[in-house]
Structure formats: C-alpha cells, structure tokens
C-alpha cells in the first residue's frame, strides 16, 4: 500500500488496495447503486461521487488519492485548473452552421 505521507496513489495502487480488500471495481460500483463501469471511469477522470465512494471504502482522504483533483480540506480543485481541459472549446455545432 502506498505511503500515506506524501506518496501519490496511482490508478494501479488504488485498484490493488481495492482488490486486497476482496472487492472489484465492478462490485464496489454496483453495491453503491452505480453502473458497473463507474469506478473504472473514476480512476482515469474526475468523478466526484465515485471518488468519495472509493475514498471512504479505502479509508484514505480524497486529497491523498487524487491530489490533482482535491484540496487538503476535501474540496474539489476547479475544472479549469486541470491541465488537460480546454474550456473555450464548447461551441455548439448549431452555432457553427451557416
């Protein structure tokens, strides 16, 4: 298990910790009333509801699991702070017609 003092958890470490507890991502999702792929999706992209479920299940604070998604106080880092997101490219195709 990753060291809780400064080491970043990656998707593989999170998955391994879930498996060590005898669960799969699919089982964790379905037992929480979610689509079976929801937990898998959250390992790659922000999914606040599922992030909280995984954090609670592993008993590890959100900011330690995903330091790029959450502040130390547990609040989300705003989407415009994500390095891979371009916010001004959400134009409708309808607006582009003519």
Long-range contacts (C-beta under 8 A, 24 or more apart in sequence): 4-60, 4-64, 8-67, 9-60, 9-64, 9-65, 9-66, 11-43, 11-44, 14-43, 14-54, 14-58, 14-65, 15-43, 17-58, 17-60, 18-54, 18-57, 18-58, 21-57, 21-58, 23-57, 28-53, 28-54, 28-57, 46-76, 46-79, 46-82, 48-76
